Each structure stands twice: as structure tokens, then as C-alpha cells.
Amino acid sequence: MLTTVDHLKRLCIDHYFQDEIDNVMDACVDLVHSDDLLDATLSLRLMREAGYYVSADDVLRKFTNDNGDFNHGLIKDIRGMLSLQEMSYLNMGESSLYKANEFSAKHLRLAIKYLEPSLARYVRRSLDHPYHVSLMQYKARHHLSYLQNLPTRNTSIENLALAEFQIKKLQHQREIKEVKRWWMDLGLAKEIPAARDQVLKWYMWPMTVLEGLSFSRYRIEITKIVSMVYIVDDIFDLVATQNELSLFNEAIKMWDPAAAVDSLPSYMISCYKALYTVTNDIAAMVRKEHGLNPITHLKQAWAALFDGFMIERKWLYTNQAPTPDDYLRNGIVTSGAPLVFLHLFFLLGHDLTEGNNDHMLRIISCAAKIMRLWDDLGSAKDESQEGLDGSYKELYHRENPHGDVEKHVLEMIAGEWQDLNRECFSGTKSTLSHTFIGASLNFARMVRVMYGYDDEQRLPILEDYTRMLLF
């Protein structure tokens, strides 16, 4: 039953069976104490994903020796080792899962050449794109191919997954058409030719982050917010003078495009009107659907983003080198993630309270930091972006010229993933919806796809993913 639950989740069709899955989870809690590696690790991972708190150190102790090292006899259990590897990515700071990751990865790579082709392909793909930190929709197609090659098959599950893929693809095609129509009517691409014109790439963020057939309108509206963040970023980096930016920054705080007509150039007025309209439209939607008026919080979020861009501009043009920590603190804001997530937060019917505010901010901070660090680590810059706004990698190297910068940044990213796991899976009662928590995880997963440049400065996973889900 747990294996079936795992297949449903991997194929992204588990939402059809949530009541049944809940019953299975309740019935299988004892399996986590099994002496079988696959049973114990699979149940541990599924329980953690479902919000149960179980100590990984306690569960895995029986598979280790007195030194805490995993028993060498486990390496013959390929499916158990693969399950151990996948569980290790839900680490919340547990020592056993550090060792589990290293032990399982090493021996699975050694075993690949001895496995039958279908399993070898599956293991290699699992190592290259670990389940928990990869996009579920992207992994789903590959998991279906794997299931279709097994000697025993469940054609009902396969057919439902295929139907789900097709329904999602048709819906995403409709959504991108609407976004493209909005963008063309806006005319900003012609008015600000130096800025990026990447509607498809902008849409990929909400398409990935917010899953579910019922969230179509929200994905469209969030794409508009994402697009405005990119355009404002390019205005700061590539287009405007310092004086124009100061006026733009002050105008945003006033939240009245009409009052800024006399002081701003026409392209800024057009951008201002667009982001003002989109933000107010979302606030009106929240008010209509949930009875809340979030406009004050949304205005403040835009003001914070502009202030963050102004700080980056000041560092660049006064030749100031901030400390890596100062840069990263500001970089979380200028990533645009806090602004985008705040709009999504209210669209999903949440309201800011003392009970959820800190929890929400910690989740967003983790996801935004992962994005900023991956972006700065990237081997290639955005093909359409020539702006210079600093890099954590460069600043850290300046302070630590003999250190391994890349290793340090990757360790920081892993640490943020652990913090994000802790916020999402610690088992404490949260007032945040599963949808919002899932969106934060999907955002962090999407980062590797968006910034995973190859040696030819291309984004092969993003290209493959786009073809798979849209065309």
C-alpha cells in the first residue's frame, strides 16, 4: 500500500486519493520500525511528507554499527539503498541522514554498471535529480516510463497519470496564451526594448510553483507579478539614470501613478501603471473571494523591493563592497521572491497574524536565499541580462581568497534546504495551507532548473521541462 501511495505521489495524481492515503498512513505507522531498509525508509519519507514527526536517527540506528556507519551488507539491497538516498534529502539536520546521503550515493553509483538497463537508468536519474529537491511534474513523466517497464503493471494508475498529463498540458497552454495576450497589449516590450521579453520563462515559475487545476486564474495573475519584477529589475540595471530611479522609488511609496506623471519618463509611467493595476486587481480578487484587503501589505512589499534595488545601485555606483551577509540579506528582497509569495499568500486566503507571520517569513527567506545563491553560483548569466548588481560568490571570495567558494555556497544551499524542510515537515501545527507550503518547496525546486546552465550556457532541463509540459 505504501508503494502504491509513493507511485501516486510521484505521478502527481495523489490529490484524487487523499482520504485513502490518509487511512493508509495511519495504518502503516508501525512499518517505520521494520528491519527491512526499503520498508523503514519509504515509510519514514512518506510519514515526514504527510506531517508526522519521526526521528530519522532513531529509525536508521538499527542499520548502522557502533560507530554510526551504515552496515556494508545493505549495498546489495538496491531498492532499499535508493529509498535511503531519497529519504536523505528530507534532512532537518539529522546526523544519520548526512551519512545516509554519502553512503547511498557512493554505492549506488558503483552498482549502476551491474544493474539491468531500466533500473540502471532509473537509479542514475534519481542520483542526478533527487526526488525531493526536483520538480515533481518533471519527474512524473520519467517515473511513468519506469513503471511501464516493470513486469507487473497497474494500467489504471498509468492511464490516470496520462490523462492528468494531458489535462494539465491543455490548461497550461490556455494560460500561457492569456498571459502572452496581456503582455502584448501592455506594450512594455516595445517601450523598454533593453528589458527582457521572456513571457514563457516568467510563466514557468507560477506553472511550477502552484499546482492544481483550480488555481488557473492565480497562476495567470502571479505571472504578471513575476514579469513586473523582472522589468523593474532591468530598469534599475540597464535603463534608468540615478536621478530617475530616485524619483521612481519615491513615486512607488506614494502609490499613485497619476501624481508621478510630471516627474517620471514615459516608460517608467507605463511600468508603474502596469504594476499598480496588476497589484490592485489581485487585491480586489482577494477582497472578493476571501473578504480581506491586503493592499497595504502589497504596497509595502513593492516599496521594499524598490528600496532593495536602490541599495544595490548605491553599492555598485559608489564602488562599495558590502559584506557577504549584508549582500545576501538585501539579495533575499531583490530576488523578488518575498513580493511574489506575499501576493500568493493572500490569493490563497491567508491573512497575516502573529501566529503565522514569522513562520511564513522563514519559509520565504529559505526559498529566496536558495534562489539568490544558485543565481550567483551560475556558470552563465542570463543571455539577455548585462546588468551588474553584485554576487555573493565574488564578495565571499574577496574576504576568503584561499577558500573553496563553490563548496561553501553549495553547503549554504544545502543548509537552507534543511531549514526549509524543518519549516515544512517539523510536525508542528501550522496555520499555513498545504498549498502554500508546497508552493515554497516547488519554488526552491524550480531554482536549479532556472539556473542550471550547462557548459554551453544553455538550460537543458528547463528546455526539456518546457517541451514536456507545454508543447
C-alpha positions, 0 to 999 in steps of 0.5 A: 500500500505504501508503494502504491501511495509513493507511485501516486505521489510521484505521478502527481495524481495523489490529490484524487486519493487523499482520504485513502492515503490518509487511512493508509498512513495511519495504518502503516505507522508501525512499518517505520520500525521494520528491519527491512531498509526499503520498508523503514525508509519509504515509510519514514519519507512518506510519514515526514511528507504527510506531517508526522514527526519521526526521528530519522536517527532513531529509525536508521540506528538499527542499520548502522554499527557502533560507530554510526556507519551504515552496515556494508551488507545493505549495498546489495539491497538496491531498492532499499539503498535508493529509498535511503538516498531519497529519504536523505534529502528530507534532512532537518539536520539529522546526523544519520541522514548526512551519512545516509546521503554519502553512503547511498550515493557512493554505492549506488553509483558503483552498482549502476554498471551491474544493474539491468538497463531500466533500473540502471537508468532509473537509479542514475536519474534519481542520483542526478535529480533527487526526488525531493529537491526536483520538480515533481511534474518533471519527474512524473513523466520519467517515473511513468516510463519506469513503471511501464517497464516493470513486469507487473503493471497497474494500467489504471494508475498509468492511464490516470497519470496520462490523462492528468498529463494531458489535462494539465498540458491543455490548461497550461497552454490556455494560460500561457496564451492569456498571459502572452495576450496581456503582455502584448497589449501592455506594450512594455516590450516595445517601450523598454526594448533593453528589458527582457521579453521572456513571457514563457520563462516568467510563466514557468515559475507560477506553472511550477510553483502552484499546482492544481487545476483550480488555481488557473486564474492565480497562476495567470495573475502571479505571472504578471507579478513575476514579469513586473519584477523582472522589468523593474529589475532591468530598469534599475540595471540597464535603463534608468539614470540615478536621478530617475530611479530616485524619483521612481522609488519615491513615486512607488511609496506614494502609490499613485501613478497619476501624481508621478506623471510630471516627474517620471519618463514615459516608460517608467509611467507605463511600468508603474501603471502596469504594476499598480493595476496588476497589484490592485486587481489581485487585491480586489480578487482577494477582497472578493473571494476571501473578504480581506484587503491586503493592499497595504501589505502589497504596497509595502512589499513593492516599496521594499523591493524598490528600496532593495534595488536602490541599495544595490545601485548605491553599492555598485555606483559608489564602488562599495563592497558590502559584506557577504551577509549584508549582500545576501540579506538585501539579495533575499528582497531583490530576488523578488521572491518575498513580493511574489509569495506575499501576493500568493499568500493572500490569493490563497486566503491567508491573512497575516497574524502573529501566529503565522507571520514569522513562520511564513517569513522563514519559509520565504527567506529559505526559498529566496536565499536558495534562489539568490545563491544558485543565481550567483553560483551560475556558470552563465548569466542570463543571455539577455541580462548585462546588468551588474548588481553584485554576487555573493560568490565574488564578495565571499571570495574577496574576504576568503581568497584561499577558500573553496567558494563553490563548496561553501555556497553549495553547503549554504544551499544545502543548509537552507534546504534543511531549514526549509524542510524543518519549516515544512515537515517539523510536525508542528501545527501550522496555520499555513495551507498545504498549498502554500507550503508546497508552493515554497518547496516547488519554488526552491525546486524550480531554482536549479532548473532556472539556473542550471546552465550547462557548459554551453550556457544553455538550460537543458532541463528547463528546455526539456521541462518546457517541451514536456509540459507545454508543447 
